[in-house]
């Protein structure tokens, strides 16, 4: 078989796993309000479907290189696809939230190994001067899936059930499994890895991430540090985190190779992707909830809004793939930061009267920005690392993206509740009998409710005030959503500031130099 044909099949095999995982993630975001309603849980609780996946995903990421060295990258890849596909079926038949979360944890364990394996396969299959193209192919899938995911997921959720959002993974997983079996081969150096493993490091990492995720998920509901439970888990989290750091520094075969952070390009890329994880996961969690709960959109229409971001990313990936070999990567990142900041600013300026187009424009601009961020950051993260360290590096890179995502979701849900309470209090404090707008609205509603068609004589006054109260709650939550987007404006600018702190390494590569 010709080398370019084999390379094409290797690329397709690597891309399908990512496509399946990202498609599932974006479909799940749109379905969150429906999952909450169908399983009779709150919106806060339903977001555990996302965060449980992320924390399981994060735990498996650092041990992916070791597992690849023990059982082989190809076998591990096949096992991950099989686990992800099988647990997708379990998610689809889950009778309650508890079973769904368990299935999502299994899905996260399967999905956790997919991206570092796929990135390592692509980066090693292509020569160094073509790595930008490899990441463009990879990024292409990352942005096509978000186009299709929300739209297809919204349509499936509205017309069938959110459960089919998980069943859709089955044919993709089967095809991916077959292609991996036929075309993926292990590199020679993997066979030289010894059968040693840092079990203590993994245990400390799992304890740290597990307690951190519990704190993030339960903190707001338990009133944070006013709860003894949160305090105890915080102590365990801090202690396990410190011991993990100290242990990994002295371990000869660490589960997380912290020495990679001595490489400035890699360390800076990790900072970028962590902040980007906060903003990206936070925003794509907020938007469908905002559209469906406040703007009155159904899942399909909310999916169309999210899908425009994927279209912007699709365009951006092609442009960035051509420019990255000609332009310093930091300028592409700065351009991406500018576009992302604009998109978050536009989102923070919306109101309940905003049109469908006004919601789509910021999402499209955000998609444009992501192509200019993901490709140069991904390439820069491994540009000056030895080839045998790429697997470990991509594991850490994706680990920090997921941790950022978990933190981002916790931040937005906490801010959403607290800022909504704050704004509701501010609105109520400004309402009194001499408030002209209140009296005008009250009189209008009284007149409307007194219409004989409604058949509500004598209850107009009570009902009119109840409608005003509901509108106040709605406006308070809108302002809380917008406060989150104001925070994302600041975090987007923070990435731009961080790029100015970089050092210029020696050597030539398509990276941040």
C-alpha positions in Angstrom: 0.0 0.0 0.0 1.3 3.4 -0.9 2.6 5.5 2.0 0.2 8.4 1.4 -2.8 6.1 1.2 -1.8 4.4 4.5 -1.2 7.8 6.1 -4.7 8.8 5.0 -6.2 5.7 6.7 -4.1 6.3 9.8 -5.4 9.9 9.9 -9.0 8.7 9.5 -8.7 6.1 12.2 -7.2 8.6 14.6 -9.8 11.3 13.8 -12.9 9.0 14.2 -12.3 8.5 17.9 -12.0 12.2 18.5 -15.1 12.8 16.4 -17.1 10.4 18.5 -15.9 11.9 21.8 -16.4 15.5 20.8 -19.7 14.8 19.2 -20.9 13.1 22.4 -19.8 16.1 24.5 -21.6 18.7 22.4 -24.7 16.6 22.1 -24.7 16.2 25.9 -24.5 20.0 26.5 -27.7 20.6 24.5 -29.5 17.7 26.2 -28.7 18.8 29.8 -32.1 20.6 30.4 -34.0 17.6 29.0 -31.9 15.1 31.1 -32.7 17.2 34.2 -36.4 17.2 33.5 -36.6 13.5 32.5 -34.7 12.3 35.5 -36.4 14.8 37.9 -33.2 16.5 39.0 -32.1 20.1 39.1 -30.0 21.8 36.4 -27.1 21.9 38.8 -27.2 18.2 39.4 -27.6 17.4 35.7 -24.3 19.1 35.0 -22.6 16.3 37.0 -23.2 14.3 33.8 -20.5 16.6 32.3 -18.2 16.9 35.2 -18.1 13.2 36.2 -17.0 12.5 32.6 -14.3 15.1 32.8 -12.8 13.9 36.1 -12.7 10.3 35.0 -11.2 11.5 31.7 -8.6 13.4 33.6 -7.6 10.5 35.8 -6.9 8.2 32.8 -5.0 10.8 30.8 -1.6 10.7 32.6 -1.4 6.9 32.6 -2.1 6.6 28.9 1.6 6.5 27.9 2.3 3.8 30.5 -0.7 1.7 29.4 0.4 2.1 25.8 3.9 0.9 26.7 2.5 -2.1 28.6 -0.2 -3.4 26.4 0.7 -1.6 23.2 -0.7 1.7 21.8 -2.9 -0.1 19.3 -4.5 -2.5 21.8 -5.0 0.4 24.2 -6.6 2.5 21.4 -9.0 -0.4 20.6 -9.8 -0.9 24.3 -10.6 2.8 24.8 -12.9 2.8 21.7 -14.6 -0.4 22.9 -15.1 1.0 26.4 -16.4 4.4 25.2 -18.8 2.7 22.8 -20.1 0.2 25.3 -20.6 2.8 28.1 -22.4 5.0 25.6 -25.0 2.3 25.3 -25.2 2.1 29.1 -25.7 5.9 29.3 -28.6 5.5 26.8 -30.4 3.0 29.0 -29.7 4.6 32.4 -32.9 4.6 34.5 -31.8 7.4 36.9 -29.1 10.0 37.4 -26.9 7.8 39.6 -26.6 5.1 37.0 -26.1 7.7 34.3 -23.2 9.2 36.2 -21.6 5.8 36.7 -21.9 5.1 33.0 -20.4 8.5 32.2 -17.5 7.8 34.5 -16.9 4.6 32.5 -17.2 6.6 29.3 -14.7 9.1 30.6 -12.2 6.3 31.4 -12.6 5.1 27.8 -12.5 8.6 26.3 -9.6 9.7 28.4 -7.1 7.7 26.4 -8.4 8.6 23.0 -7.1 12.1 22.5 -3.5 11.7 23.7 -3.2 8.5 21.7 -4.7 10.1 18.6 -2.5 13.2 18.9 0.6 11.2 19.5 -0.2 8.9 16.5 -0.7 11.9 14.2 2.3 13.9 15.4 4.5 10.8 14.9 3.0 9.7 11.6 3.7 13.1 10.0 7.2 14.6 9.6 8.0 17.7 11.8 7.4 20.2 9.0 3.9 18.7 8.4 2.9 18.6 12.1 0.8 21.8 11.6 -1.1 19.9 8.9 -1.6 17.0 11.2 -3.0 19.2 14.0 -5.2 20.9 11.4 -6.7 17.6 10.5 -7.2 16.8 14.1 -8.6 20.3 14.8 -10.9 19.9 11.8 -12.6 17.0 13.5 -12.7 19.0 16.8 -14.7 21.7 15.1 -16.8 19.6 12.7 -18.2 17.5 15.6 -19.3 20.7 17.4 -21.2 21.8 14.3 -23.0 18.5 13.9 -23.3 17.6 17.6 -25.6 20.4 18.9 -27.8 20.4 15.7 -28.2 16.6 15.5 -28.4 16.3 19.3 -31.0 19.0 19.5 -33.1 17.4 16.7 -32.8 13.9 18.3 -33.7 15.3 21.8 -36.7 17.1 20.5 -38.0 14.4 18.2 -37.0 11.2 20.0 -35.1 11.3 23.4 -31.9 12.5 24.9 -31.0 8.8 25.2 -30.4 8.5 21.5 -27.7 11.2 21.9 -25.6 8.4 23.4 -26.8 5.6 21.1 -25.5 7.5 18.1 -21.9 6.7 19.2 -22.4 3.0 18.5 -21.9 2.9 14.6 -19.0 5.4 14.8 -17.3 3.4 17.5 -17.6 0.1 15.5 -16.1 1.7 12.4 -13.3 3.3 14.4 -12.5 -0.1 16.0 -12.2 -1.8 12.6 -9.9 0.9 11.1 -7.6 0.9 14.1 -7.3 -2.9 13.9 -6.4 -2.7 10.2 -4.1 0.3 9.9 -2.6 1.4 13.2 0.9 0.1 14.2 2.9 0.6 17.4 6.2 2.6 17.1 9.4 0.5 17.9 10.3 2.5 21.0 7.1 1.6 22.9 8.3 -2.0 23.1 11.3 -0.9 25.2 9.2 0.4 28.1 9.6 -1.6 31.3 6.7 -3.0 33.2 7.0 -0.5 36.0 4.3 1.8 37.1 3.8 4.6 39.7 0.8 3.2 41.5 1.3 5.6 44.5 1.4 8.6 42.1 -1.8 7.5 40.3 -3.6 6.9 43.6 -2.6 10.4 44.9 -3.7 11.9 41.6 -7.0 10.1 41.6 -7.6 11.2 45.2 -6.7 14.8 44.4 -8.9 15.0 41.3 -11.8 13.1 42.9 -12.0 15.3 46.0 -11.4 18.4 43.9 -14.4 17.4 41.6 -16.5 16.7 44.7 -15.8 20.1 46.1 -16.5 21.8 42.8 -19.8 19.9 42.3 -21.1 20.0 45.8 -19.6 23.3 47.1 -22.4 25.6 46.1 -25.2 23.3 47.3 -23.4 22.8 50.6 -22.6 26.5 51.1 -18.9 25.9 50.5 -16.7 26.3 53.5 -19.6 26.7 55.9 -20.0 23.0 55.5 -17.8 20.6 57.5 -18.0 18.1 54.6 -16.5 20.6 52.2 -13.8 21.6 54.7 -12.8 17.9 55.2 -12.7 17.2 51.5 -10.7 20.4 51.0 -8.1 19.2 53.5 -7.9 15.8 51.8 -7.6 17.5 48.4 -4.8 19.9 49.5 -2.8 17.2 51.3 -3.1 14.7 48.4 -2.1 17.4 45.9 1.0 18.3 47.9 2.0 14.7 48.4 1.4 14.0 44.7 3.7 16.9 43.7 6.5 15.8 46.1 6.2 12.1 45.1 6.3 12.8 41.4 9.4 14.9 41.7 11.4 12.1 43.2 9.8 9.1 41.3 12.0 7.7 38.5 9.0 6.6 36.5 6.3 9.2 37.4 2.7 8.9 36.3 2.9 12.6 35.4 6.3 13.7 34.2 6.5 17.1 35.9 10.0 17.6 34.4 8.3 18.4 31.1 7.1 21.7 32.6 10.8 22.9 32.6 10.3 23.4 28.8 9.0 26.9 28.6 7.0 26.4 25.4 5.2 23.4 26.9 4.6 25.1 30.3 3.2 28.1 28.6 1.0 26.0 26.4 -0.4 24.2 29.5 -1.3 27.5 31.1 -3.1 28.6 27.8 -5.1 25.4 27.5 -6.1 25.4 31.2 -7.5 28.9 30.9 -9.1 28.1 27.6 -10.7 25.0 29.1 -12.3 27.2 31.8 -13.7 29.6 29.2 -14.7 27.0 26.6 -16.4 24.4 28.8 -18.0 27.2 30.9 -19.4 29.0 27.9 -20.7 25.9 26.0 -22.4 24.8 29.3 -24.1 28.2 29.8 -25.3 28.9 26.3 -27.8 26.0 25.9 -29.1 26.5 29.4 -29.6 30.2 28.8 -31.3 29.7 25.5 -33.7 26.9 26.6 -34.5 28.3 30.1 -34.7 32.0 29.4 -35.0 32.6 25.6 -37.6 29.8 25.2 -35.6 27.9 22.5 -36.1 24.2 22.0 -33.1 21.9 21.9 -32.8 21.9 18.1 -32.8 25.7 17.9 -30.3 26.0 20.7 -28.2 23.4 18.9 -28.3 25.6 15.8 -26.8 28.5 17.8 -24.1 26.3 19.2 -23.4 24.8 15.8 -22.5 28.2 14.3 -19.4 28.1 16.5 -18.4 24.9 14.8 -18.8 26.5 11.4 -16.5 29.4 12.5 -14.0 26.9 13.7 -14.2 24.9 10.5 -13.2 28.0 8.5 -10.6 29.0 11.0 -8.8 25.7 11.0 -8.2 25.8 7.2 -6.9 29.4 7.4 -4.7 28.7 10.4 -3.3 25.5 8.8 -2.0 27.6 5.9 -0.7 30.4 8.0 1.0 28.5 10.7 4.1 27.7 8.6 4.5 31.3 7.5 3.5 33.3 10.6 4.9 33.3 14.1 2.5 31.2 16.2 2.2 33.9 18.9 0.6 36.3 16.4 -2.0 33.7 15.5 -2.7 33.2 19.2 -3.0 37.0 19.8 -5.5 37.2 16.9 -7.4 34.4 18.3 -7.5 36.0 21.7 -8.8 39.2 20.2 -11.6 37.4 18.4 -12.5 35.4 21.5 -12.6 38.5 23.6 -14.9 40.2 21.1 -17.2 37.1 21.1 -17.5 37.0 24.9 -18.1 40.8 25.0 -21.0 40.4 22.5 -22.5 37.6 24.6 -22.3 39.8 27.7 -24.3 42.5 25.9 -27.3 40.4 25.0 -30.9 40.7 26.4 -34.1 38.7 26.3 -35.2 40.5 23.1 -32.1 39.4 21.2 -32.8 37.7 17.9 -31.5 34.3 16.8 -28.9 36.0 14.6 -27.7 38.1 17.5 -27.0 34.8 19.5 -25.3 33.2 16.5 -22.8 36.0 15.7 -20.8 35.7 19.0 -20.8 31.9 18.7 -19.5 32.1 15.1 -16.7 34.6 16.2 -15.8 32.3 19.1 -15.4 29.4 16.6 -13.2 31.5 14.4 -11.0 32.3 17.4 -10.6 28.6 18.5 -8.8 27.6 15.3 -6.3 30.3 15.8 -5.8 29.2 19.4 -5.8 25.4 19.3 -3.5 24.7 16.4 -0.5 26.9 17.4 -0.9 26.0 21.1 -1.0 22.3 20.3 2.0 22.5 18.0 4.0 24.7 20.4 3.4 22.3 23.3 5.5 19.5 21.7 7.7 21.6 19.4 10.9 21.2 21.5 10.2 17.9 23.2 11.9 14.5 22.3 9.7 12.3 20.2 9.4 9.7 23.0 8.0 12.4 25.4 5.2 13.4 23.1 2.8 10.9 24.5 3.4 12.0 28.1 3.2 15.7 27.1 -0.2 15.3 25.3 -1.5 13.5 28.4 -0.6 16.4 30.7 -1.9 18.9 28.1 -5.3 17.3 27.9 -5.4 16.6 31.7 -5.0 20.4 32.3 -7.7 21.2 29.7 -10.1 18.9 31.5 -9.3 20.3 34.9 -9.8 23.7 33.5 -13.1 22.6 32.1 -14.3 21.1 35.4 -13.3 24.3 37.2 -15.0 26.4 34.5 -18.3 24.5 34.9 -18.2 24.8 38.7 -17.5 28.6 38.4 -20.3 29.3 36.0 -22.9 27.4 38.0 -21.8 29.0 41.3 -21.8 32.5 39.8 -25.1 31.8 38.1 -26.9 31.1 41.3 -25.1 33.7 43.5 -25.3 36.5 41.0 -29.0 35.7 40.3 -29.8 36.0 44.0 -27.8 39.3 44.1 -29.6 40.8 41.1 -33.0 39.7 42.3 -32.4 41.4 45.7 -31.3 44.6 43.9 -34.4 44.5 41.7 -36.7 44.0 44.7 -35.0 46.8 46.7 -35.9 49.2 43.9 -39.6 48.3 43.8 -41.9 50.4 45.9 -45.4 51.9 45.5 -44.0 55.1 44.0 -42.1 53.3 41.3 -43.7 54.5 38.1 -42.7 51.5 35.9 -44.0 49.1 38.5 -47.3 50.8 38.7 -47.6 51.0 34.9 -46.8 47.3 34.5 -49.1 46.3 37.3 -52.0 48.3 35.9 -51.4 46.9 32.4 -51.4 43.3 33.7 -54.5 43.9 35.8 -56.3 45.1 32.7 -55.1 42.2 30.7 -56.1 39.6 33.4 -59.5 41.1 33.9 -60.4 40.1 30.4 -63.4 37.8 30.6 -61.7 35.3 28.2 -59.3 34.5 31.1 -62.2 34.0 33.5 -60.1 35.2 36.5 -62.3 37.8 38.3 -61.0 38.9 41.7 -57.6 37.4 41.2 -56.1 40.0 38.9 -54.1 41.8 41.5 -52.4 38.7 42.9 -51.7 37.2 39.5 -50.2 40.5 38.1 -47.8 40.7 41.0 -46.9 37.0 40.5 -46.1 37.7 36.9 -44.0 40.7 37.8 -42.1 38.4 40.3 -41.5 35.8 37.6 -40.2 38.5 35.3 -37.8 39.8 38.0 -36.4 36.3 38.5 -36.0 35.9 34.7 -34.2 39.2 34.4 -32.0 38.4 37.4 -30.9 35.2 35.9 -30.2 36.9 32.6 -27.9 39.4 34.3 -26.2 36.4 36.1 -25.6 34.8 32.8 -24.1 38.0 31.4 -21.9 38.4 34.5 -20.3 35.0 33.6 -19.6 36.3 30.1 -18.0 39.4 31.6 -15.6 37.1 33.5 -14.8 35.2 30.3 -13.8 38.6 28.7 -11.3 39.0 31.4 -10.0 35.4 31.1 -9.6 35.8 27.4 -7.5 38.9 27.8 -5.4 37.0 30.4 -4.3 34.5 27.7 -3.2 37.5 25.6 -1.2 38.9 28.5 0.4 35.5 29.2 1.7 35.2 25.6 3.6 38.5 26.1 5.6 36.8 29.0 7.0 34.0 26.8 10.7 33.5 26.2 12.0 33.0 22.7 13.7 29.6 22.4 16.4 28.8 19.9 15.7 26.6 16.9 13.2 26.6 14.0 9.8 25.0 14.2 6.2 26.0 13.6 5.6 27.0 17.2 5.7 30.0 19.5 9.1 31.4 18.5 
